[in-house]
Amino acid sequence: MKDRRGRKETEAKINAKAWKDPEFRKKLIANPRQALKEMGMQNIPAQLKIDVMKEEKDHWCIVLREPPAGYGSLSEEELEKLAAAADSEECGGGSCLTGY
């Protein structure tokens, strides 16, 4: 049976491995798709572009998600709630890296 993880759990697993294994971290930055495959993620969609960014104490990475359907009619407060919820949803509003 395949292990199905959401985006948040998947990214946590990737980070833990990168923190523990400096060689994996280098490989992940240089060739993310290959590093993830070596980690056991064999079902990465071919059309999925993967960018790896190192966030450090003086470098803040902001992920801009796709806007939800009908976002033009929502208030800024409603949009903020949706954006906050996207981080806790199954795929964070984006494509999942699952099946490893």
C-alpha positions, 0 to 999 in steps of 0.5 A: 500500500502506498503512503499518501501524505499531504503537502505539509507532511511531505515537505516536513519529511523532505526538510528532516532528511535535508537537515540530517543529511547534508549530501541529500540537501546539496542534491535536493538543491542541484536536482530536486526531482532526482533527489526526491526519486532517490528518497522514494517518491516515484510518482512525481508528475512529469509536468510538475515543476519543482523549485527548492529555496533555502530559507535562512535567518536573513532570507524569507521565502514567500510562496504565492499560491494560485487564487481560489475560484471566484476570488474577485468577489471576496473581501480581503478578510475572506481571502486571508482566511482562505489563504491561511486554510490553504496551508493546512489543507491536503495539498496546500492548494497546489499539486501533491507530492505523494505516493512514496 
